[in-house]
Amino acid sequence: MIKKGSLLTISMQEKVSDTCFRPKICNRLKMGSTDPNFLLHFNLSCTFFKGTHVEGRISLSQAEELMERGEIDKALHLLRVVQPSQNHFVESRKLMAHIYLNFRHSPELHTSCFV
């Protein structure tokens, strides 16, 4: 459960559940954009989950939020650093392709995401 006083405190059961984690982190990202302590909480959670499969989910959620705010370059940077050996590589490439096609209007870059 989410505890009061912290945007990103998640129980152990929720830490291992991919299906509940992504919507929760997306909601926290949206809520946190007005919280002055948000970046501190977010960076702590990134450190906590570093090296786990959840780290990729956090990056994807952050890229989606950046995309919604219009910060396309920052979103693309986050997605480019996902390595083929990581669990969420295909998802990151799909999101990159979406950005290239719909925001950059570049079919060539869109296609390069899948080659």
Backbone as CSV, one residue per row, in Angstrom:
resi,resn,N_x,N_y,N_z,CA_x,CA_y,CA_z,C_x,C_y,C_z
1,MET,0.828,-1.191,0.000,0.000,0.000,0.000,0.870,1.252,0.000
2,ILE,0.320,2.322,-0.514,1.010,3.598,-0.506,0.820,4.225,0.870
3,LYS,1.920,4.646,1.460,1.869,5.260,2.783,1.821,6.766,2.636
4,LYS,1.173,7.418,3.603,1.125,8.884,3.585,2.518,9.438,3.792
5,GLY,2.799,10.547,3.156,4.073,11.214,3.331,5.112,10.849,2.290
6,SER,4.838,9.837,1.494,5.801,9.456,0.467,5.055,9.117,-0.806
7,LEU,5.500,9.690,-1.890,4.845,9.437,-3.163,5.130,8.054,-3.700
8,LEU,6.296,7.511,-3.416,6.714,6.287,-4.074,6.966,5.125,-3.128
9,THR,6.343,5.109,-1.958,6.492,3.994,-1.048,5.529,2.898,-1.479
10,ILE,6.076,1.747,-1.804,5.285,0.648,-2.336,5.618,-0.602,-1.540
11,SER,4.596,-1.406,-1.224,4.817,-2.613,-0.424,5.631,-3.636,-1.205
12,MET,6.198,-4.614,-0.480,7.004,-5.659,-1.114,6.183,-6.432,-2.144
13,GLN,4.915,-6.708,-1.837,4.076,-7.442,-2.782,3.909,-6.650,-4.071
14,GLU,3.728,-5.355,-3.945,3.558,-4.512,-5.126,4.861,-4.353,-5.899
15,LYS,6.003,-4.465,-5.225,7.288,-4.329,-5.894,7.491,-5.413,-6.937
16,VAL,6.968,-6.592,-6.691,7.178,-7.694,-7.618,6.052,-7.834,-8.619
17,SER,4.996,-7.080,-8.464,3.854,-7.183,-9.362,3.948,-6.149,-10.475
18,ASP,4.314,-6.603,-11.678,4.438,-5.697,-12.819,3.115,-5.051,-13.196
19,THR,2.019,-5.799,-13.042,0.733,-5.285,-13.502,0.256,-4.100,-12.679
20,CYS,0.618,-4.054,-11.402,0.167,-2.913,-10.602,1.216,-1.817,-10.558
21,PHE,2.471,-2.132,-10.835,3.521,-1.136,-10.660,3.453,-0.011,-11.678
22,ARG,3.307,-0.346,-12.931,3.369,0.690,-13.970,2.276,1.746,-13.822
23,PRO,1.007,1.364,-13.620,0.005,2.419,-13.416,0.289,3.267,-12.179
24,LYS,0.805,2.646,-11.121,1.090,3.401,-9.906,2.211,4.402,-10.131
25,ILE,3.268,3.989,-10.805,4.377,4.921,-11.035,3.947,6.035,-11.984
26,CYS,3.106,5.723,-12.963,2.595,6.775,-13.866,1.781,7.800,-13.087
27,ASN,0.924,7.312,-12.198,0.129,8.235,-11.385,1.019,9.078,-10.491
28,ARG,2.031,8.481,-9.907,2.942,9.224,-9.036,3.714,10.275,-9.839
29,LEU,4.105,9.918,-11.062,4.806,10.888,-11.905,3.924,12.089,-12.192
30,LYS,2.650,11.828,-12.493,1.734,12.922,-12.803,1.462,13.781,-11.570
31,MET,1.279,13.124,-10.414,1.040,13.868,-9.181,2.290,14.634,-8.762
32,GLY,3.435,14.021,-8.982,4.682,14.580,-8.494,5.166,15.802,-9.221
33,SER,4.636,16.054,-10.387,5.138,17.192,-11.144,4.913,18.511,-10.414
34,THR,3.997,18.540,-9.430,3.763,19.755,-8.657,4.380,19.680,-7.263
35,ASP,4.938,18.551,-6.889,5.522,18.356,-5.565,7.004,18.720,-5.606
36,PRO,7.443,19.659,-4.761,8.865,20.054,-4.783,9.803,18.924,-4.356
37,ASN,9.319,17.971,-3.589,10.156,16.855,-3.150,10.072,15.662,-4.091
38,PHE,9.352,15.819,-5.164,9.121,14.682,-6.046,10.417,14.095,-6.609
39,LEU,11.289,14.950,-7.115,12.526,14.439,-7.723,13.360,13.657,-6.720
40,LEU,13.375,14.103,-5.480,14.091,13.367,-4.447,13.502,11.975,-4.275
41,HIS,12.176,11.888,-4.140,11.507,10.598,-3.997,11.730,9.726,-5.226
42,PHE,11.622,10.337,-6.387,11.773,9.568,-7.620,13.192,9.025,-7.751
43,ASN,14.184,9.846,-7.487,15.576,9.399,-7.573,15.881,8.305,-6.554
44,LEU,15.298,8.414,-5.369,15.482,7.358,-4.366,14.885,6.038,-4.845
45,SER,13.726,6.107,-5.477,13.113,4.867,-5.974,13.928,4.291,-7.128
46,CYS,14.489,5.152,-7.975,15.337,4.661,-9.064,16.556,3.942,-8.502
47,THR,17.138,4.502,-7.462,18.289,3.869,-6.816,17.882,2.546,-6.182
48,PHE,16.732,2.520,-5.528,16.255,1.321,-4.857,16.023,0.181,-5.843
49,PHE,15.459,0.495,-7.005,15.118,-0.538,-7.989,16.213,-0.777,-9.018
50,LYS,17.356,-0.091,-8.910,18.440,-0.236,-9.888,18.870,-1.698,-9.990
51,GLY,18.981,-2.169,-11.230,19.400,-3.540,-11.466,18.276,-4.554,-11.441
52,THR,17.052,-4.111,-11.211,15.909,-5.028,-11.220,15.087,-4.799,-12.480
53,HIS,14.128,-5.692,-12.716,13.259,-5.534,-13.879,12.369,-4.307,-13.741
54,VAL,12.170,-3.818,-12.544,11.309,-2.662,-12.311,11.979,-1.371,-12.791
55,GLU,13.297,-1.350,-12.818,14.026,-0.171,-13.284,13.594,0.208,-14.703
56,GLY,13.417,-0.780,-15.558,12.969,-0.519,-16.925,11.577,0.066,-16.967
57,ARG,10.708,-0.440,-16.104,9.348,0.103,-16.035,9.357,1.564,-15.603
58,ILE,10.219,1.890,-14.655,10.313,3.274,-14.198,10.760,4.172,-15.353
59,SER,11.748,3.732,-16.099,12.247,4.523,-17.229,11.166,4.722,-18.285
60,LEU,10.429,3.656,-18.591,9.358,3.776,-19.586,8.277,4.737,-19.105
61,SER,7.904,4.637,-17.847,6.878,5.528,-17.304,7.348,6.966,-17.303
62,GLN,8.606,7.168,-16.962,9.152,8.522,-16.974,9.196,9.072,-18.396
63,ALA,9.552,8.234,-19.358,9.584,8.680,-20.759,8.188,9.045,-21.241
64,GLU,7.185,8.273,-20.852,5.805,8.592,-21.239,5.370,9.923,-20.651
65,GLU,5.721,10.160,-19.402,5.361,11.418,-18.764,6.067,12.595,-19.435
66,LEU,7.342,12.437,-19.763,8.076,13.484,-20.466,7.453,13.759,-21.829
67,MET,7.030,12.703,-22.493,6.391,12.842,-23.797,5.093,13.640,-23.664
68,GLU,4.301,13.349,-22.634,3.051,14.080,-22.423,3.298,15.554,-22.118
69,ARG,4.427,15.847,-21.481,4.759,17.239,-21.167,5.405,17.958,-22.344
70,GLY,5.670,17.224,-23.429,6.270,17.832,-24.603,7.788,17.850,-24.598
71,GLU,8.396,17.165,-23.659,9.855,17.108,-23.579,10.345,15.874,-24.337
72,ILE,10.208,15.945,-25.643,10.471,14.811,-26.529,11.941,14.401,-26.509
73,ASP,12.849,15.359,-26.524,14.280,15.025,-26.527,14.691,14.258,-25.278
74,LYS,14.184,14.675,-24.129,14.508,13.980,-22.881,13.926,12.564,-22.876
75,ALA,12.710,12.421,-23.398,12.079,11.101,-23.470,12.891,10.174,-24.381
76,LEU,13.302,10.688,-25.515,14.098,9.878,-26.440,15.438,9.479,-25.821
77,HIS,16.043,10.386,-25.076,17.310,10.058,-24.419,17.131,8.895,-23.439
78,LEU,16.071,8.951,-22.647,15.796,7.854,-21.705,15.588,6.534,-22.430
79,LEU,14.903,6.565,-23.546,14.597,5.334,-24.282,15.814,4.796,-25.021
80,ARG,16.699,5.669,-25.466,17.889,5.221,-26.198,18.863,4.430,-25.329
81,VAL,18.883,4.705,-24.041,19.862,4.043,-23.168,19.437,2.633,-22.755
82,VAL,18.224,2.219,-23.101,17.781,0.860,-22.788,18.520,-0.106,-23.718
83,GLN,19.217,-1.052,-23.128,20.042,-1.999,-23.875,19.237,-3.222,-24.306
84,PRO,19.633,-3.895,-25.395,18.913,-5.084,-25.861,18.836,-6.198,-24.817
85,SER,19.760,-6.215,-23.892,19.749,-7.259,-22.865,18.739,-6.979,-21.750
86,GLN,18.179,-5.774,-21.704,17.234,-5.423,-20.657,15.825,-5.894,-21.014
87,ASN,15.036,-6.147,-19.971,13.700,-6.721,-20.146,12.757,-5.866,-20.982
88,HIS,12.870,-4.571,-20.914,11.898,-3.688,-21.556,12.423,-3.043,-22.829
89,PHE,13.367,-3.711,-23.467,13.970,-3.169,-24.686,12.931,-2.998,-25.795
90,VAL,12.122,-4.020,-26.030,11.130,-3.954,-27.118,10.108,-2.855,-26.838
91,GLU,9.650,-2.757,-25.597,8.699,-1.700,-25.253,9.312,-0.323,-25.472
92,SER,10.588,-0.169,-25.128,11.236,1.130,-25.314,11.337,1.474,-26.794
93,ARG,11.621,0.478,-27.620,11.720,0.722,-29.062,10.348,1.061,-29.662
94,LYS,9.304,0.415,-29.166,7.955,0.752,-29.647,7.593,2.189,-29.302
95,LEU,7.931,2.613,-28.086,7.639,3.981,-27.683,8.482,4.972,-28.481
96,MET,9.752,4.633,-28.728,10.594,5.486,-29.571,9.999,5.614,-30.974
97,ALA,9.564,4.503,-31.535,8.971,4.517,-32.870,7.730,5.400,-32.901
98,HIS,6.911,5.306,-31.859,5.712,6.145,-31.754,6.095,7.631,-31.750
99,ILE,7.119,7.969,-30.992,7.569,9.364,-30.920,8.083,9.836,-32.277
100,TYR,8.919,9.009,-32.913,9.473,9.404,-34.209,8.385,9.590,-35.269
101,LEU,7.373,8.730,-35.238,6.325,8.816,-36.248,5.341,9.952,-35.975
102,ASN,4.931,10.112,-34.722,3.869,11.065,-34.405,4.340,12.450,-33.988
103,PHE,5.550,12.566,-33.467,6.039,13.867,-33.021,7.121,14.425,-33.934
104,ARG,7.982,13.557,-34.425,9.058,14.004,-35.310,8.698,13.844,-36.784
105,HIS,7.641,13.114,-37.079,7.166,12.890,-38.445,8.280,12.360,-39.342
106,SER,8.978,11.345,-38.832,10.104,10.778,-39.562,9.926,9.268,-39.732
107,PRO,9.393,8.844,-40.883,9.210,7.409,-41.105,10.531,6.632,-41.101
108,GLU,11.619,7.291,-41.516,12.918,6.625,-41.542,13.391,6.259,-40.116
109,LEU,13.292,7.234,-39.205,13.687,6.972,-37.815,12.724,5.984,-37.163
110,HIS,11.451,6.069,-37.531,10.453,5.114,-37.022,10.870,3.695,-37.378
111,THR,11.220,3.477,-38.629,11.616,2.160,-39.099,12.915,1.710,-38.468
112,SER,13.834,2.617,-38.239,15.134,2.243,-37.666,15.017,1.682,-36.246
113,CYS,13.925,1.945,-35.581,13.723,1.390,-34.233,13.571,-0.118,-34.245
114,PHE,13.183,-0.674,-35.382,12.906,-2.111,-35.460,13.936,-2.874,-36.275
115,VAL,14.967,-2.200,-36.740,15.997,-2.868,-37.543,17.177,-3.208,-36.686
